[in-house]
Amino acid sequence: MPAARECPMCGETMKLKHTDHVVRVAGYPQPTTRTTVEWICPECDYFEEAEAEKA
Ligand SMILES: [Zn+2]
C-alpha cells in the first residue's frame, strides 16, 4: 500500500484513516471487528476507499 497519495481534486497529500466497525454475524455470539481504510483529503474533504485489508 502506498504511504502517500495525492488528492485528485486539489492535489493535497491525503491521509490514511482507519475506522473500526463492529460487525455482528448471525450464528456467532461474539461480534467481530472489521477495519476499513480510507484516504482522506484534509483540504477538500474528498475521500476514497483504500485497498481492503486481507483477513
Ligand atoms: Zn483535496
mmCIF file of the protein (N, C-alpha, C, O) and its ligand, coordinates in Angstrom:
data_MODEL
# 
_entry.id   MODEL 
# 
loop_
_entity.id 
_entity.type 
_entity.pdbx_number_of_molecules 
1 polymer     1 
2 non-polymer 1 
# 
_entity_poly.entity_id                      1 
_entity_poly.type                           'polypeptide(L)' 
_entity_poly.nstd_linkage                   no 
_entity_poly.nstd_monomer                   no 
_entity_poly.pdbx_seq_one_letter_code       MPAARECPMCGETMKLKHTDHVVRVAGYPQPTTRTTVEWICPECDYFEEAEAEKA 
_entity_poly.pdbx_seq_one_letter_code_can   MPAARECPMCGETMKLKHTDHVVRVAGYPQPTTRTTVEWICPECDYFEEAEAEKA 
_entity_poly.pdbx_strand_id                 A 
# 
loop_
_entity_poly_seq.entity_id 
_entity_poly_seq.num 
_entity_poly_seq.mon_id 
_entity_poly_seq.hetero 
1 1  MET n 
1 2  PRO n 
1 3  ALA n 
1 4  ALA n 
1 5  ARG n 
1 6  GLU n 
1 7  CYS n 
1 8  PRO n 
1 9  MET n 
1 10 CYS n 
1 11 GLY n 
1 12 GLU n 
1 13 THR n 
1 14 MET n 
1 15 LYS n 
1 16 LEU n 
1 17 LYS n 
1 18 HIS n 
1 19 THR n 
1 20 ASP n 
1 21 HIS n 
1 22 VAL n 
1 23 VAL n 
1 24 ARG n 
1 25 VAL n 
1 26 ALA n 
1 27 GLY n 
1 28 TYR n 
1 29 PRO n 
1 30 GLN n 
1 31 PRO n 
1 32 THR n 
1 33 THR n 
1 34 ARG n 
1 35 THR n 
1 36 THR n 
1 37 VAL n 
1 38 GLU n 
1 39 TRP n 
1 40 ILE n 
1 41 CYS n 
1 42 PRO n 
1 43 GLU n 
1 44 CYS n 
1 45 ASP n 
1 46 TYR n 
1 47 PHE n 
1 48 GLU n 
1 49 GLU n 
1 50 ALA n 
1 51 GLU n 
1 52 ALA n 
1 53 GLU n 
1 54 LYS n 
1 55 ALA n 
# 
loop_
_struct_asym.id 
_struct_asym.entity_id 
A 1 
B 2 
# 
loop_
_chem_comp.id 
_chem_comp.type 
_chem_comp.mon_nstd_flag 
ALA 'L-peptide linking' y 
ARG 'L-peptide linking' y 
ASP 'L-peptide linking' y 
CYS 'L-peptide linking' y 
GLN 'L-peptide linking' y 
GLU 'L-peptide linking' y 
GLY 'peptide linking'   y 
HIS 'L-peptide linking' y 
ILE 'L-peptide linking' y 
LEU 'L-peptide linking' y 
LYS 'L-peptide linking' y 
MET 'L-peptide linking' y 
PHE 'L-peptide linking' y 
PRO 'L-peptide linking' y 
THR 'L-peptide linking' y 
TRP 'L-peptide linking' y 
TYR 'L-peptide linking' y 
VAL 'L-peptide linking' y 
ZN  non-polymer         . 
# 
_pdbx_entity_nonpoly.entity_id   2 
_pdbx_entity_nonpoly.name        ? 
_pdbx_entity_nonpoly.comp_id     ZN 
# 
_pdbx_nonpoly_scheme.asym_id         B 
_pdbx_nonpoly_scheme.entity_id       2 
_pdbx_nonpoly_scheme.mon_id          ZN 
_pdbx_nonpoly_scheme.ndb_seq_num     1 
_pdbx_nonpoly_scheme.pdb_seq_num     101 
_pdbx_nonpoly_scheme.auth_seq_num    101 
_pdbx_nonpoly_scheme.pdb_mon_id      ZN 
_pdbx_nonpoly_scheme.auth_mon_id     ZN 
_pdbx_nonpoly_scheme.pdb_strand_id   A 
_pdbx_nonpoly_scheme.pdb_ins_code    . 
# 
loop_
_atom_site.group_PDB 
_atom_site.id 
_atom_site.type_symbol 
_atom_site.label_atom_id 
_atom_site.label_alt_id 
_atom_site.label_comp_id 
_atom_site.label_asym_id 
_atom_site.label_entity_id 
_atom_site.label_seq_id 
_atom_site.pdbx_PDB_ins_code 
_atom_site.Cartn_x 
_atom_site.Cartn_y 
_atom_site.Cartn_z 
_atom_site.occupancy 
_atom_site.B_iso_or_equiv 
_atom_site.pdbx_formal_charge 
_atom_site.auth_seq_id 
_atom_site.auth_comp_id 
_atom_site.auth_asym_id 
_atom_site.auth_atom_id 
_atom_site.pdbx_PDB_model_num 
ATOM   1   N  N  . MET A 1 1  ? 0.844   -1.188  0.000  1.00 0.00 ? 1   MET A N  1 
ATOM   2   C  CA . MET A 1 1  ? 0.000   0.000   0.000  1.00 0.00 ? 1   MET A CA 1 
ATOM   3   C  C  . MET A 1 1  ? 0.888   1.249   0.000  1.00 0.00 ? 1   MET A C  1 
ATOM   4   O  O  . MET A 1 1  ? 1.849   1.313   0.766  1.00 0.00 ? 1   MET A O  1 
ATOM   5   N  N  . PRO A 1 2  ? 0.595   2.212   -0.818 1.00 0.00 ? 2   PRO A N  1 
ATOM   6   C  CA . PRO A 1 2  ? 1.437   3.412   -0.864 1.00 0.00 ? 2   PRO A CA 1 
ATOM   7   C  C  . PRO A 1 2  ? 1.327   4.203   0.433  1.00 0.00 ? 2   PRO A C  1 
ATOM   8   O  O  . PRO A 1 2  ? 0.288   4.196   1.092  1.00 0.00 ? 2   PRO A O  1 
ATOM   9   N  N  . ALA A 1 3  ? 2.405   4.879   0.788  1.00 0.00 ? 3   ALA A N  1 
ATOM   10  C  CA . ALA A 1 3  ? 2.429   5.621   2.052  1.00 0.00 ? 3   ALA A CA 1 
ATOM   11  C  C  . ALA A 1 3  ? 1.741   6.969   1.907  1.00 0.00 ? 3   ALA A C  1 
ATOM   12  O  O  . ALA A 1 3  ? 1.284   7.547   2.894  1.00 0.00 ? 3   ALA A O  1 
ATOM   13  N  N  . ALA A 1 4  ? 1.668   7.469   0.681  1.00 0.00 ? 4   ALA A N  1 
ATOM   14  C  CA . ALA A 1 4  ? 1.053   8.770   0.480  1.00 0.00 ? 4   ALA A CA 1 
ATOM   15  C  C  . ALA A 1 4  ? 0.312   8.769   -0.851 1.00 0.00 ? 4   ALA A C  1 
ATOM   16  O  O  . ALA A 1 4  ? 0.616   7.990   -1.755 1.00 0.00 ? 4   ALA A O  1 
ATOM   17  N  N  . ARG A 1 5  ? -0.661  9.657   -0.946 1.00 0.00 ? 5   ARG A N  1 
ATOM   18  C  CA . ARG A 1 5  ? -1.471  9.722   -2.155 1.00 0.00 ? 5   ARG A CA 1 
ATOM   19  C  C  . ARG A 1 5  ? -1.922  11.158  -2.360 1.00 0.00 ? 5   ARG A C  1 
ATOM   20  O  O  . ARG A 1 5  ? -2.265  11.856  -1.405 1.00 0.00 ? 5   ARG A O  1 
ATOM   21  N  N  . GLU A 1 6  ? -1.917  11.592  -3.611 1.00 0.00 ? 6   GLU A N  1 
ATOM   22  C  CA . GLU A 1 6  ? -2.355  12.950  -3.896 1.00 0.00 ? 6   GLU A CA 1 
ATOM   23  C  C  . GLU A 1 6  ? -3.849  12.983  -4.160 1.00 0.00 ? 6   GLU A C  1 
ATOM   24  O  O  . GLU A 1 6  ? -4.392  12.113  -4.840 1.00 0.00 ? 6   GLU A O  1 
ATOM   25  N  N  . CYS A 1 7  ? -4.501  13.988  -3.620 1.00 0.00 ? 7   CYS A N  1 
ATOM   26  C  CA . CYS A 1 7  ? -5.923  14.177  -3.867 1.00 0.00 ? 7   CYS A CA 1 
ATOM   27  C  C  . CYS A 1 7  ? -6.144  14.531  -5.337 1.00 0.00 ? 7   CYS A C  1 
ATOM   28  O  O  . CYS A 1 7  ? -5.499  15.443  -5.854 1.00 0.00 ? 7   CYS A O  1 
ATOM   29  N  N  . PRO A 1 8  ? -7.048  13.820  -6.017 1.00 0.00 ? 8   PRO A N  1 
ATOM   30  C  CA . PRO A 1 8  ? -7.306  14.108  -7.435 1.00 0.00 ? 8   PRO A CA 1 
ATOM   31  C  C  . PRO A 1 8  ? -8.074  15.409  -7.624 1.00 0.00 ? 8   PRO A C  1 
ATOM   32  O  O  . PRO A 1 8  ? -8.149  15.927  -8.738 1.00 0.00 ? 8   PRO A O  1 
ATOM   33  N  N  . MET A 1 9  ? -8.638  15.935  -6.557 1.00 0.00 ? 9   MET A N  1 
ATOM   34  C  CA . MET A 1 9  ? -9.438  17.155  -6.658 1.00 0.00 ? 9   MET A CA 1 
ATOM   35  C  C  . MET A 1 9  ? -8.586  18.411  -6.512 1.00 0.00 ? 9   MET A C  1 
ATOM   36  O  O  . MET A 1 9  ? -8.755  19.371  -7.264 1.00 0.00 ? 9   MET A O  1 
ATOM   37  N  N  . CYS A 1 10 ? -7.657  18.406  -5.530 1.00 0.00 ? 10  CYS A N  1 
ATOM   38  C  CA . CYS A 1 10 ? -6.917  19.629  -5.244 1.00 0.00 ? 10  CYS A CA 1 
ATOM   39  C  C  . CYS A 1 10 ? -5.409  19.411  -5.154 1.00 0.00 ? 10  CYS A C  1 
ATOM   40  O  O  . CYS A 1 10 ? -4.655  20.373  -5.006 1.00 0.00 ? 10  CYS A O  1 
ATOM   41  N  N  . GLY A 1 11 ? -4.960  18.152  -5.242 1.00 0.00 ? 11  GLY A N  1 
ATOM   42  C  CA . GLY A 1 11 ? -3.528  17.900  -5.254 1.00 0.00 ? 11  GLY A CA 1 
ATOM   43  C  C  . GLY A 1 11 ? -2.893  17.846  -3.875 1.00 0.00 ? 11  GLY A C  1 
ATOM   44  O  O  . GLY A 1 11 ? -1.684  17.648  -3.757 1.00 0.00 ? 11  GLY A O  1 
ATOM   45  N  N  . GLU A 1 12 ? -3.681  18.016  -2.851 1.00 0.00 ? 12  GLU A N  1 
ATOM   46  C  CA . GLU A 1 12 ? -3.160  17.947  -1.494 1.00 0.00 ? 12  GLU A CA 1 
ATOM   47  C  C  . GLU A 1 12 ? -2.786  16.507  -1.151 1.00 0.00 ? 12  GLU A C  1 
ATOM   48  O  O  . GLU A 1 12 ? -3.342  15.566  -1.716 1.00 0.00 ? 12  GLU A O  1 
ATOM   49  N  N  . THR A 1 13 ? -1.846  16.340  -0.227 1.00 0.00 ? 13  THR A N  1 
ATOM   50  C  CA . THR A 1 13 ? -1.487  14.997  0.214  1.00 0.00 ? 13  THR A CA 1 
ATOM   51  C  C  . THR A 1 13 ? -2.573  14.452  1.126  1.00 0.00 ? 13  THR A C  1 
ATOM   52  O  O  . THR A 1 13 ? -2.935  15.063  2.131  1.00 0.00 ? 13  THR A O  1 
ATOM   53  N  N  . MET A 1 14 ? -3.077  13.296  0.750  1.00 0.00 ? 14  MET A N  1 
ATOM   54  C  CA . MET A 1 14 ? -4.157  12.702  1.524  1.00 0.00 ? 14  MET A CA 1 
ATOM   55  C  C  . MET A 1 14 ? -3.600  11.855  2.655  1.00 0.00 ? 14  MET A C  1 
ATOM   56  O  O  . MET A 1 14 ? -2.449  11.419  2.618  1.00 0.00 ? 14  MET A O  1 
ATOM   57  N  N  . LYS A 1 15 ? -4.432  11.630  3.654  1.00 0.00 ? 15  LYS A N  1 
ATOM   58  C  CA . LYS A 1 15 ? -4.010  10.851  4.817  1.00 0.00 ? 15  LYS A CA 1 
ATOM   59  C  C  . LYS A 1 15 ? -4.871  9.606   4.943  1.00 0.00 ? 15  LYS A C  1 
ATOM   60  O  O  . LYS A 1 15 ? -6.057  9.604   4.613  1.00 0.00 ? 15  LYS A O  1 
ATOM   61  N  N  . LEU A 1 16 ? -4.239  8.551   5.429  1.00 0.00 ? 16  LEU A N  1 
ATOM   62  C  CA . LEU A 1 16 ? -4.971  7.309   5.657  1.00 0.00 ? 16  LEU A CA 1 
ATOM   63  C  C  . LEU A 1 16 ? -5.742  7.388   6.970  1.00 0.00 ? 16  LEU A C  1 
ATOM   64  O  O  . LEU A 1 16 ? -5.220  7.837   7.990  1.00 0.00 ? 16  LEU A O  1 
ATOM   65  N  N  . LYS A 1 17 ? -6.975  6.950   6.921  1.00 0.00 ? 17  LYS A N  1 
ATOM   66  C  CA . LYS A 1 17 ? -7.782  6.913   8.131  1.00 0.00 ? 17  LYS A CA 1 
ATOM   67  C  C  . LYS A 1 17 ? -8.335  5.503   8.312  1.00 0.00 ? 17  LYS A C  1 
ATOM   68  O  O  . LYS A 1 17 ? -8.989  4.953   7.427  1.00 0.00 ? 17  LYS A O  1 
ATOM   69  N  N  . HIS A 1 18 ? -8.057  4.937   9.479  1.00 0.00 ? 18  HIS A N  1 
ATOM   70  C  CA . HIS A 1 18 ? -8.574  3.612   9.798  1.00 0.00 ? 18  HIS A CA 1 
ATOM   71  C  C  . HIS A 1 18 ? -9.837  3.754   10.644 1.00 0.00 ? 18  HIS A C  1 
ATOM   72  O  O  . HIS A 1 18 ? -9.862  4.496   11.626 1.00 0.00 ? 18  HIS A O  1 
ATOM   73  N  N  . THR A 1 19 ? -10.863 3.044   10.254 1.00 0.00 ? 19  THR A N  1 
ATOM   74  C  CA . THR A 1 19 ? -12.106 3.070   11.017 1.00 0.00 ? 19  THR A CA 1 
ATOM   75  C  C  . THR A 1 19 ? -12.505 1.645   11.373 1.00 0.00 ? 19  THR A C  1 
ATOM   76  O  O  . THR A 1 19 ? -12.581 0.771   10.510 1.00 0.00 ? 19  THR A O  1 
ATOM   77  N  N  . ASP A 1 20 ? -12.755 1.429   12.645 1.00 0.00 ? 20  ASP A N  1 
ATOM   78  C  CA . ASP A 1 20 ? -13.179 0.104   13.097 1.00 0.00 ? 20  ASP A CA 1 
ATOM   79  C  C  . ASP A 1 20 ? -14.699 0.014   13.111 1.00 0.00 ? 20  ASP A C  1 
ATOM   80  O  O  . ASP A 1 20 ? -15.383 0.907   13.611 1.00 0.00 ? 20  ASP A O  1 
ATOM   81  N  N  . HIS A 1 21 ? -15.206 -1.059  12.564 1.00 0.00 ? 21  HIS A N  1 
ATOM   82  C  CA . HIS A 1 21 ? -16.642 -1.309  12.579 1.00 0.00 ? 21  HIS A CA 1 
ATOM   83  C  C  . HIS A 1 21 ? -16.907 -2.611  13.314 1.00 0.00 ? 21  HIS A C  1 
ATOM   84  O  O  . HIS A 1 21 ? -16.246 -3.623  13.079 1.00 0.00 ? 21  HIS A O  1 
ATOM   85  N  N  . VAL A 1 22 ? -17.879 -2.568  14.202 1.00 0.00 ? 22  VAL A N  1 
ATOM   86  C  CA . VAL A 1 22 ? -18.281 -3.802  14.871 1.00 0.00 ? 22  VAL A CA 1 
ATOM   87  C  C  . VAL A 1 22 ? -19.345 -4.475  14.006 1.00 0.00 ? 22  VAL A C  1 
ATOM   88  O  O  . VAL A 1 22 ? -20.370 -3.880  13.671 1.00 0.00 ? 22  VAL A O  1 
ATOM   89  N  N  . VAL A 1 23 ? -19.077 -5.712  13.661 1.00 0.00 ? 23  VAL A N  1 
ATOM   90  C  CA . VAL A 1 23 ? -19.983 -6.450  12.797 1.00 0.00 ? 23  VAL A CA 1 
ATOM   91  C  C  . VAL A 1 23 ? -20.518 -7.657  13.556 1.00 0.00 ? 23  VAL A C  1 
ATOM   92  O  O  . VAL A 1 23 ? -19.761 -8.471  14.083 1.00 0.00 ? 23  VAL A O  1 
ATOM   93  N  N  . ARG A 1 24 ? -21.832 -7.747  13.597 1.00 0.00 ? 24  ARG A N  1 
ATOM   94  C  CA . ARG A 1 24 ? -22.440 -8.910  14.245 1.00 0.00 ? 24  ARG A CA 1 
ATOM   95  C  C  . ARG A 1 24 ? -22.894 -9.880  13.170 1.00 0.00 ? 24  ARG A C  1 
ATOM   96  O  O  . ARG A 1 24 ? -23.655 -9.527  12.269 1.00 0.00 ? 24  ARG A O  1 
ATOM   97  N  N  . VAL A 1 25 ? -22.416 -11.101 13.282 1.00 0.00 ? 25  VAL A N  1 
ATOM   98  C  CA . VAL A 1 25 ? -22.744 -12.128 12.301 1.00 0.00 ? 25  VAL A CA 1 
ATOM   99  C  C  . VAL A 1 25 ? -23.737 -13.105 12.912 1.00 0.00 ? 25  VAL A C  1 
ATOM   100 O  O  . VAL A 1 25 ? -23.533 -13.613 14.015 1.00 0.00 ? 25  VAL A O  1 
ATOM   101 N  N  . ALA A 1 26 ? -24.802 -13.355 12.186 1.00 0.00 ? 26  ALA A N  1 
ATOM   102 C  CA . ALA A 1 26 ? -25.817 -14.280 12.693 1.00 0.00 ? 26  ALA A CA 1 
ATOM   103 C  C  . ALA A 1 26 ? -25.199 -15.649 12.927 1.00 0.00 ? 26  ALA A C  1 
ATOM   104 O  O  . ALA A 1 26 ? -24.487 -16.178 12.074 1.00 0.00 ? 26  ALA A O  1 
ATOM   105 N  N  . GLY A 1 27 ? -25.481 -16.210 14.086 1.00 0.00 ? 27  GLY A N  1 
ATOM   106 C  CA . GLY A 1 27 ? -24.944 -17.523 14.394 1.00 0.00 ? 27  GLY A CA 1 
ATOM   107 C  C  . GLY A 1 27 ? -23.685 -17.471 15.225 1.00 0.00 ? 27  GLY A C  1 
ATOM   108 O  O  . GLY A 1 27 ? -23.260 -18.480 15.789 1.00 0.00 ? 27  GLY A O  1 
ATOM   109 N  N  . TYR A 1 28 ? -23.075 -16.272 15.303 1.00 0.00 ? 28  TYR A N  1 
ATOM   110 C  CA . TYR A 1 28 ? -21.884 -16.123 16.120 1.00 0.00 ? 28  TYR A CA 1 
ATOM   111 C  C  . TYR A 1 28 ? -22.181 -15.195 17.294 1.00 0.00 ? 28  TYR A C  1 
ATOM   112 O  O  . TYR A 1 28 ? -22.607 -14.058 17.090 1.00 0.00 ? 28  TYR A O  1 
ATOM   113 N  N  . PRO A 1 29 ? -21.965 -15.659 18.496 1.00 0.00 ? 29  PRO A N  1 
ATOM   114 C  CA . PRO A 1 29 ? -22.299 -14.834 19.671 1.00 0.00 ? 29  PRO A CA 1 
ATOM   115 C  C  . PRO A 1 29 ? -21.374 -13.635 19.839 1.00 0.00 ? 29  PRO A C  1 
ATOM   116 O  O  . PRO A 1 29 ? -21.781 -12.609 20.384 1.00 0.00 ? 29  PRO A O  1 
ATOM   117 N  N  . GLN A 1 30 ? -20.147 -13.754 19.379 1.00 0.00 ? 30  GLN A N  1 
ATOM   118 C  CA . GLN A 1 30 ? -19.193 -12.669 19.565 1.00 0.00 ? 30  GLN A CA 1 
ATOM   119 C  C  . GLN A 1 30 ? -19.177 -11.767 18.332 1.00 0.00 ? 30  GLN A C  1 
ATOM   120 O  O  . GLN A 1 30 ? -18.983 -12.240 17.212 1.00 0.00 ? 30  GLN A O  1 
ATOM   121 N  N  . PRO A 1 31 ? -19.383 -10.466 18.545 1.00 0.00 ? 31  PRO A N  1 
ATOM   122 C  CA . PRO A 1 31 ? -19.246 -9.552  17.406 1.00 0.00 ? 31  PRO A CA 1 
ATOM   123 C  C  . PRO A 1 31 ? -17.785 -9.487  16.966 1.00 0.00 ? 31  PRO A C  1 
ATOM   124 O  O  . PRO A 1 31 ? -16.875 -9.593  17.788 1.00 0.00 ? 31  PRO A O  1 
ATOM   125 N  N  . THR A 1 32 ? -17.577 -9.317  15.692 1.00 0.00 ? 32  THR A N  1 
ATOM   126 C  CA . THR A 1 32 ? -16.218 -9.193  15.184 1.00 0.00 ? 32  THR A CA 1 
ATOM   127 C  C  . THR A 1 32 ? -15.976 -7.755  14.746 1.00 0.00 ? 32  THR A C  1 
ATOM   128 O  O  . THR A 1 32 ? -16.916 -7.012  14.462 1.00 0.00 ? 32  THR A O  1 
ATOM   129 N  N  . THR A 1 33 ? -14.736 -7.383  14.695 1.00 0.00 ? 33  THR A N  1 
ATOM   130 C  CA . THR A 1 33 ? -14.386 -6.025  14.303 1.00 0.00 ? 33  THR A CA 1 
ATOM   131 C  C  . THR A 1 33 ? -13.728 -6.051  12.934 1.00 0.00 ? 33  THR A C  1 
ATOM   132 O  O  . THR A 1 33 ? -12.797 -6.818  12.689 1.00 0.00 ? 33  THR A O  1 
ATOM   133 N  N  . ARG A 1 34 ? -14.222 -5.208  12.057 1.00 0.00 ? 34  ARG A N  1 
ATOM   134 C  CA . ARG A 1 34 ? -13.610 -5.051  10.736 1.00 0.00 ? 34  ARG A CA 1 
ATOM   135 C  C  . ARG A 1 34 ? -13.042 -3.643  10.652 1.00 0.00 ? 34  ARG A C  1 
ATOM   136 O  O  . ARG A 1 34 ? -13.622 -2.687  11.167 1.00 0.00 ? 34  ARG A O  1 
ATOM   137 N  N  . THR A 1 35 ? -11.901 -3.539  9.996  1.00 0.00 ? 35  THR A N  1 
ATOM   138 C  CA . THR A 1 35 ? -11.287 -2.234  9.832  1.00 0.00 ? 35  THR A CA 1 
ATOM   139 C  C  . THR A 1 35 ? -11.350 -1.832  8.366  1.00 0.00 ? 35  THR A C  1 
ATOM   140 O  O  . THR A 1 35 ? -10.898 -2.567  7.488  1.00 0.00 ? 35  THR A O  1 
ATOM   141 N  N  . THR A 1 36 ? -11.915 -0.662  8.114  1.00 0.00 ? 36  THR A N  1 
ATOM   142 C  CA . THR A 1 36 ? -11.876 -0.124  6.766  1.00 0.00 ? 36  THR A CA 1 
ATOM   143 C  C  . THR A 1 36 ? -10.853 1.002   6.721  1.00 0.00 ? 36  THR A C  1 
ATOM   144 O  O  . THR A 1 36 ? -10.658 1.723   7.699  1.00 0.00 ? 36  THR A O  1 
ATOM   145 N  N  . VAL A 1 37 ? -10.211 1.140   5.579  1.00 0.00 ? 37  VAL A N  1 
ATOM   146 C  CA . VAL A 1 37 ? -9.177  2.152   5.427  1.00 0.00 ? 37  VAL A CA 1 
ATOM   147 C  C  . VAL A 1 37 ? -9.593  3.104   4.321  1.00 0.00 ? 37  VAL A C  1 
ATOM   148 O  O  . VAL A 1 37 ? -9.937  2.676   3.219  1.00 0.00 ? 37  VAL A O  1 
ATOM   149 N  N  . GLU A 1 38 ? -9.560  4.387   4.614  1.00 0.00 ? 38  GLU A N  1 
ATOM   150 C  CA . GLU A 1 38 ? -9.940  5.392   3.637  1.00 0.00 ? 38  GLU A CA 1 
ATOM   151 C  C  . GLU A 1 38 ? -8.837  6.439   3.518  1.00 0.00 ? 38  GLU A C  1 
ATOM   152 O  O  . GLU A 1 38 ? -8.156  6.769   4.489  1.00 0.00 ? 38  GLU A O  1 
ATOM   153 N  N  . TRP A 1 39 ? -8.681  6.948   2.300  1.00 0.00 ? 39  TRP A N  1 
ATOM   154 C  CA . TRP A 1 39 ? -7.828  8.116   2.080  1.00 0.00 ? 39  TRP A CA 1 
ATOM   155 C  C  . TRP A 1 39 ? -8.684  9.357   2.288  1.00 0.00 ? 39  TRP A C  1 
ATOM   156 O  O  . TRP A 1 39 ? -9.738  9.507   1.670  1.00 0.00 ? 39  TRP A O  1 
ATOM   157 N  N  . ILE A 1 40 ? -8.223  10.244  3.164  1.00 0.00 ? 40  ILE A N  1 
ATOM   158 C  CA . ILE A 1 40 ? -8.972  11.457  3.458  1.00 0.00 ? 40  ILE A CA 1 
ATOM   159 C  C  . ILE A 1 40 ? -8.131  12.652  3.031  1.00 0.00 ? 40  ILE A C  1 
ATOM   160 O  O  . ILE A 1 40 ? -6.945  12.729  3.353  1.00 0.00 ? 40  ILE A O  1 
ATOM   161 N  N  . CYS A 1 41 ? -8.747  13.588  2.302  1.00 0.00 ? 41  CYS A N  1 
ATOM   162 C  CA . CYS A 1 41 ? -8.062  14.823  1.967  1.00 0.00 ? 41  CYS A CA 1 
ATOM   163 C  C  . CYS A 1 41 ? -8.378  15.870  3.032  1.00 0.00 ? 41  CYS A C  1 
ATOM   164 O  O  . CYS A 1 41 ? -9.549  16.150  3.290  1.00 0.00 ? 41  CYS A O  1 
ATOM   165 N  N  . PRO A 1 42 ? -7.352  16.451  3.653  1.00 0.00 ? 42  PRO A N  1 
ATOM   166 C  CA . PRO A 1 42 ? -7.601  17.441  4.708  1.00 0.00 ? 42  PRO A CA 1 
ATOM   167 C  C  . PRO A 1 42 ? -8.064  18.785  4.147  1.00 0.00 ? 42  PRO A C  1 
ATOM   168 O  O  . PRO A 1 42 ? -8.564  19.625  4.895  1.00 0.00 ? 42  PRO A O  1 
ATOM   169 N  N  . GLU A 1 43 ? -7.907  18.993  2.851  1.00 0.00 ? 43  GLU A N  1 
ATOM   170 C  CA . GLU A 1 43 ? -8.236  20.294  2.265  1.00 0.00 ? 43  GLU A CA 1 
ATOM   171 C  C  . GLU A 1 43 ? -9.677  20.387  1.787  1.00 0.00 ? 43  GLU A C  1 
ATOM   172 O  O  . GLU A 1 43 ? -10.348 21.389  2.032  1.00 0.00 ? 43  GLU A O  1 
ATOM   173 N  N  . CYS A 1 44 ? -10.153 19.358  1.112  1.00 0.00 ? 44  CYS A N  1 
ATOM   174 C  CA . CYS A 1 44 ? -11.457 19.488  0.464  1.00 0.00 ? 44  CYS A CA 1 
ATOM   175 C  C  . CYS A 1 44 ? -12.428 18.381  0.858  1.00 0.00 ? 44  CYS A C  1 
ATOM   176 O  O  . CYS A 1 44 ? -13.503 18.266  0.270  1.00 0.00 ? 44  CYS A O  1 
ATOM   177 N  N  . ASP A 1 45 ? -12.064 17.566  1.845  1.00 0.00 ? 45  ASP A N  1 
ATOM   178 C  CA . ASP A 1 45 ? -12.947 16.519  2.347  1.00 0.00 ? 45  ASP A CA 1 
ATOM   179 C  C  . ASP A 1 45 ? -13.217 15.417  1.324  1.00 0.00 ? 45  ASP A C  1 
ATOM   180 O  O  . ASP A 1 45 ? -14.123 14.603  1.505  1.00 0.00 ? 45  ASP A O  1 
ATOM   181 N  N  . TYR A 1 46 ? -12.432 15.395  0.255  1.00 0.00 ? 46  TYR A N  1 
ATOM   182 C  CA . TYR A 1 46 ? -12.542 14.268  -0.669 1.00 0.00 ? 46  TYR A CA 1 
ATOM   183 C  C  . TYR A 1 46 ? -12.030 13.023  0.036  1.00 0.00 ? 46  TYR A C  1 
ATOM   184 O  O  . TYR A 1 46 ? -11.062 13.086  0.795  1.00 0.00 ? 46  TYR A O  1 
ATOM   185 N  N  . PHE A 1 47 ? -12.671 11.902  -0.213 1.00 0.00 ? 47  PHE A N  1 
ATOM   186 C  CA . PHE A 1 47 ? -12.174 10.648  0.355  1.00 0.00 ? 47  PHE A CA 1 
ATOM   187 C  C  . PHE A 1 47 ? -12.463 9.505   -0.601 1.00 0.00 ? 47  PHE A C  1 
ATOM   188 O  O  . PHE A 1 47 ? -13.375 9.576   -1.426 1.00 0.00 ? 47  PHE A O  1 
ATOM   189 N  N  . GLU A 1 48 ? -11.678 8.465   -0.476 1.00 0.00 ? 48  GLU A N  1 
ATOM   190 C  CA . GLU A 1 48 ? -11.957 7.263   -1.236 1.00 0.00 ? 48  GLU A CA 1 
ATOM   191 C  C  . GLU A 1 48 ? -11.484 6.063   -0.440 1.00 0.00 ? 48  GLU A C  1 
ATOM   192 O  O  . GLU A 1 48 ? -10.597 6.163   0.408  1.00 0.00 ? 48  GLU A O  1 
ATOM   193 N  N  . GLU A 1 49 ? -12.086 4.946   -0.728 1.00 0.00 ? 49  GLU A N  1 
ATOM   194 C  CA . GLU A 1 49 ? -11.741 3.735   -0.012 1.00 0.00 ? 49  GLU A CA 1 
ATOM   195 C  C  . GLU A 1 49 ? -10.377 3.229   -0.459 1.00 0.00 ? 49  GLU A C  1 
ATOM   196 O  O  . GLU A 1 49 ? -10.091 3.135   -1.653 1.00 0.00 ? 49  GLU A O  1 
ATOM   197 N  N  . ALA A 1 50 ? -9.546  2.908   0.517  1.00 0.00 ? 50  ALA A N  1 
ATOM   198 C  CA . ALA A 1 50 ? -8.260  2.317   0.200  1.00 0.00 ? 50  ALA A CA 1 
ATOM   199 C  C  . ALA A 1 50 ? -8.449  0.817   -0.006 1.00 0.00 ? 50  ALA A C  1 
ATOM   200 O  O  . ALA A 1 50 ? -9.530  0.274   0.222  1.00 0.00 ? 50  ALA A O  1 
ATOM   201 N  N  . GLU A 1 51 ? -7.396  0.172   -0.433 1.00 0.00 ? 51  GLU A N  1 
ATOM   202 C  CA . GLU A 1 51 ? -7.476  -1.271  -0.655 1.00 0.00 ? 51  GLU A CA 1 
ATOM   203 C  C  . GLU A 1 51 ? -7.837  -1.968  0.653  1.00 0.00 ? 51  GLU A C  1 
ATOM   204 O  O  . GLU A 1 51 ? -7.248  -1.695  1.699  1.00 0.00 ? 51  GLU A O  1 
ATOM   205 N  N  . ALA A 1 52 ? -8.798  -2.858  0.581  1.00 0.00 ? 52  ALA A N  1 
ATOM   206 C  CA . ALA A 1 52 ? -9.262  -3.535  1.791  1.00 0.00 ? 52  ALA A CA 1 
ATOM   207 C  C  . ALA A 1 52 ? -8.171  -4.412  2.367  1.00 0.00 ? 52  ALA A C  1 
ATOM   208 O  O  . ALA A 1 52 ? -7.397  -5.040  1.644  1.00 0.00 ? 52  ALA A O  1 
ATOM   209 N  N  . GLU A 1 53 ? -8.130  -4.437  3.689  1.00 0.00 ? 53  GLU A N  1 
ATOM   210 C  CA . GLU A 1 53 ? -7.163  -5.304  4.344  1.00 0.00 ? 53  GLU A CA 1 
ATOM   211 C  C  . GLU A 1 53 ? -7.606  -6.753  4.220  1.00 0.00 ? 53  GLU A C  1 
ATOM   212 O  O  . GLU A 1 53 ? -8.783  -7.085  4.357  1.00 0.00 ? 53  GLU A O  1 
ATOM   213 N  N  . LYS A 1 54 ? -6.634  -7.591  3.958  1.00 0.00 ? 54  LYS A N  1 
ATOM   214 C  CA . LYS A 1 54 ? -6.951  -9.009  3.806  1.00 0.00 ? 54  LYS A CA 1 
ATOM   215 C  C  . LYS A 1 54 ? -7.019  -9.675  5.166  1.00 0.00 ? 54  LYS A C  1 
ATOM   216 O  O  . LYS A 1 54 ? -6.164  -9.462  6.026  1.00 0.00 ? 54  LYS A O  1 
ATOM   217 N  N  . ALA A 1 55 ? -8.034  -10.472 5.341  1.00 0.00 ? 55  ALA A N  1 
ATOM   218 C  CA . ALA A 1 55 ? -8.232  -11.126 6.641  1.00 0.00 ? 55  ALA A CA 1 
ATOM   219 C  C  . ALA A 1 55 ? -7.196  -12.232 6.834  1.00 0.00 ? 55  ALA A C  1 
ATOM   220 O  O  . ALA A 1 55 ? -7.193  -12.902 7.866  1.00 0.00 ? 55  ALA A O  1 
HETATM 221 ZN ZN . ZN  B 2 .  ? -8.480  17.570  -1.893 1.00 0.00 2 101 ZN  A ZN 1 
# 
